[in-house]
Amino acid sequence: MKRKILGVILGLLVLLVIVVTATKLTSKKNDDLTTIKLAEVTHSAFYAPLYVAIEAGYFKDNGINIDLILTSGADKVAASVLSNDVEIGFAGPESAIYVYKGGEEDYLVTFAGLTKRDGQFIVSRTPIENFTLNDLKGKEILAGRLGGMPVLNFQNALKNEEINEKEINMNTSVEFAALSGSFIAGMGDFVNLFEPNATNIAKEGLGYIVGNVGAYSGEVPYTAFYARKSYLENNNENIKNFTNAIKEGLEYVSTHSAEEIAEIILPQFPDISLKDLTTIVDNYKKYDSWLNNPFITEETYKNLEDIMISADLLDSYVPFENLVNNFYHE
């Protein structure tokens, strides 16, 4: 009997040693990672490649631990990077252009892209069959903050469809983060929303998804990663490793099914079922929302500037070679 008890005690001691050793090794491994604070403009399945890179361990494989911080609004993301609260910002690169035009010496340089078109879905208060942008005439639509990528691309979509925006009551007074709540509260006939907000409203019977802004607006570097010029100059290895992880995330979403993608990123969206998340991801795949790699072309960047110039938010083209650095994934 004593031998059995002694055997159990020894077995427990061995198990304890294994657990402690494994914990120390894991701790040491985590200590070897470089933590990068990343401010994201919103949390949406539209950014699935980023979340794949996080959940599949691509960042950790590249020596990086991501501290993801929700920072609603591209202007606030830019401010967080400029104030050194975070190392990298993830938002529309138009915010970097505004900073450059404002005369900031240590301006923001965009070094990797993720999405290549607008990811907003147009949600109607009433069902509309065979929706076109003409159905917006004479109606109020909550479009987001004036000068931001969502509004810029919506304006461009109207222009592409030869619709005068004066024929539409485009409400730009509601902050980006408050769009969904304001619509639910009864404001507006339509609202432009990213997922999962659009699907959540539709599931509750409070609205109907009738269209996609990106289908009308065309290709631009819609959401991208940027950092201070000085940070890029002093942290080449970190930026290369970060970009490589994003590249792996983009490659994964281009070669796997919506359900496979949804299964990986589900921990990022605990309030969404796998079925609903699969549908959302499938919609983004259907509209060809993501880049094939993080490289940002001068052509698509010029498309963004054309939209800004057309909206009287930019008086001339900015130097591409100053504001975009593709060196990290050549």
N, C-alpha and C positions, 0 to 999 in steps of 0.2 A: 504493500500500500504506500509505504514511504517512498519507494522507488518511482511509483506512478506520479506522486505529488511532485517529487523532485524533477521528474521528466517534464511535467507540465510547466513548472517554474522556469526551467531551462529553456523550454520552447518559447515561453512568453518573453524571456530576456533576449533571445535571439531575434524574435519578431520586433521587439522594441529597438534593438540596435539597427535593424534593417530600416525601420521607419525613420529613425533619427538621421541615419546616414543619407537616406533618400531626400529627407527634408533639407539637410545641409547642402546637398548637391543641387537641389532645385533652387534654393536660396542663392547659392553661388552663381548658378546659371542666370538667374534674374538680375543679380548684381552686375553681371557683365553687359547687360543691355543698356543702351542709351535711351533715356526717356525723352520723348519729344511731345510737347504740348501742341495739340492740333485743334484749332477753332473751326468748327463746321457751321455753315450758315443755317442749316436746318437738318433735321434727322428724317431722312426719307429713303425708301427702297430705290429711289432714283439713283442713289449713290451705292448701289449693291456692290460694285467692284471694290470700293473702299472697305466695306464691311466684310467682304470675302477675304481681303488681305489681312484683316484683323483676326477674324474667327478661324481662318485656315492656318494661321501662324506664319504667314509670309513675312510680316514685319519682324517677328521674333527670329525667324530664320536669317534675316538680314541684320540682326543685332539691335533691333529697335523695339522699345516698348512705347505704345501709343497711349497718351493721356488725352482722350477725346472730350472736347468741351463744346457744348451747344451754345452758339453765340448768334442769336437770331438777327438777321439783317447783314448784308454785305458791308455796309458802312461800319457796323460794329465789329465785324471780323477784322477789317483793315485797321481799325483803331486798336484792337487787341494786339495785333502784330507790331504796329508802330510804337506801342507803349511797352513792348517787350513782355507782356503778360503771357504770350504764347510765342513759339518759334515759327510756326507755319499756319497760314490761313487757308481755308478752303471755301471759296465763294466765287462769284462772277468776277472775271478779270477786269471788268469795267471799273471796279473799286480801286484797282491798282493804277489804272489810267488817271482817275481823278486825283489820286495822291501825287502822281508824277506831274500832272498839270498844275497842281497846287504849289509846286516848287520845293517839295521835300527833297533834301539832299540825299538822305539814306532811304531812297524810295523802295517800293515793293517790286520785286522781279518774279514773274510767273515762270515756273520751271517744269511743270507737268500738268497735263490735262486729264479729265475723266469723262465728262459728258460732252456730246457734240451737237445737241439741239435742246430746245426747251422741253422740260419734263412736266409742265403744267397740264392738268386736265380741266376742261371747261365744264362746270357743274351748273345745271339749270334748276330753278325751283319747280318747274313743271316738265313733264316728259315732252321731248320733241323728236319726231321721226325725221330722218334724213337731214339732220342739222347742218347748216352752213353758217358762216360768220354773218351773213345777211340777217339772220334771226336775232342778232344783237341790236339792230337798229331801233332806236327809240327806247331802249331798255338800259337799266343801270347794271353795270358789272363791277364788282370789287376786283381791282387789278393789282393791288400792292403799292409799294413806295415808288413815287415818280423818280426816274433816273436809274432804278435798279434793273437787273437783267430780266426779271419776269415782265415788267411793264415794257421795257425796250423791245423784247421779242414779241409781245402781244401787239404793240404798235406796228412792228414790222410785218406781222401776220396780216393785220388789217390793210397795210399798204400793198402787200403782195396780192391780196384779194380785191384791190382797188376799191376799198371802202374808206370813206372819209370818217376819221375818228370823231369829228364833230357831230356825226349822226348818232353817236353812242354816248351815253352818260357814263364815262369811264371814271369811277371813283378811286382816287389815289390817296385818300385821306386816312385809310386804315392801314395800320402797321402790318407787316408781313405775318407776324406770329398771331395776329388777331383776326385774320381773314375768315378762318373757319368758324370761330365763335360768333363773329359779327353776322355772318350769313345765317347761321342757326338762329340767331336772335331776331332775324327778320329783315336785315338790311340787304338790299340789292335783289335783282332778278336773276343774276348770274354771279359766279365767283370763279376765279382761276386758282386751283389748288394742286399741290403736289400730293403724291401718295405718302402715307396711307390715309390722309385726311379726306381725299375725294371718295374713296371706297367706304370709309367709315360713315360719311354723310349719306351715301347711297344705301348702305345697309340699314341705316336707321329710318329710311323712308323720308328723309328731309331734303333730298335733292336727287338729281339724275345726271350721270356722266354722259355728256353729249358730244364731246370733241376733245382734241389734243392740240395745244398751241404749237408745239414743235412741228406738227405735220404741215402747218401753214407757213412757219417762219423760216425754215431752212437751217443750214449748218453754221454754227459758230462755236468757239471754245466756251461753252456755256458755264461750266463750273470747273475751276482749276485750282492748283496749289501754288501759293506764292509765299515769299519770305523777304525780309529786308535784304537789300543788296549786300550789306556788310556780313549778314549771317551766311549767305551763300558763299561769299569769298572766304570765310573763315571755317566753314564746315562742309567742305567738299564731299568728304566720305559719308557723312550723315545724309546729305541730299541724294547722293548716288544710291545709297542703300534704301532710302525712302522711296525713291522713284522706281527702283527695281521691284519693290514689294507691290507698288501700284500696277506696274506692268504685268506682274504675275496675276493680280486680281482681275485685270482686264482680259488677259488670256483665258482665265477660267470661265468668265461669264460668256465669252464668245464661243466656247467649245462644250458647254454643258447646258442641260435643260433648265427650264424655269424652276422645276421642282427641286432639282439638285442644288441650284443656287439658293432657293428659299430655305432649304433644310440647313444650309451652312449659316445663313444670316439670321435665322429665326431668333437666336438669343438677343439680337439687337432690337427685336420687336416683340417683347413678351406679351403684349396685349392683342396680338394678331394671330389668328389660327394659321397653320401651315397651308391650308387650302386657300385662304384669302391672300396670303403673301405670295403664293405661287401664281395666282391670277394677276396680282399687281406686277410681279417681276415679268411675267409673260407679256403684259401690256407694254412694258418698257422695251423688251426685246423686239416686240412687233414693230414698234416705232423707230427701231435702230437708234437707240438713245446714247450708246456708249462708244467711245473711241476704241480702235483696235490696239493702240499703244499710246503711251503718254505724250508722244510728240505733238507739238502744236504747230500747225503750218501757218505761214505768213498769209496765205490766201484766206483762211477762215478767220484769222485775226483781223484782217482788213474788212471782212464782212461785218464783224462786230463794230469796228470803227465807223463803217458806212451807216450802220443803224444809229449810232450815237450822233453822228454828224447830221443825219436826216432829222433827228429829234431835237436838234439845236443844243445838244449837251456837250459837243466837242467841236471846236472851230477848225481843227486841222488834224492830219494824221500824226500819230506819235511814232517815234523811231522803234521799229520792231526789235532791232538788235539790242536796244537798251532794256526794253520791258519784258522780253521773252528770252530765256536761256535754255536751249535744248541740249546743251553740252552733256547733261547728266544722263542722257539715254541715247547718245549717238552710237 
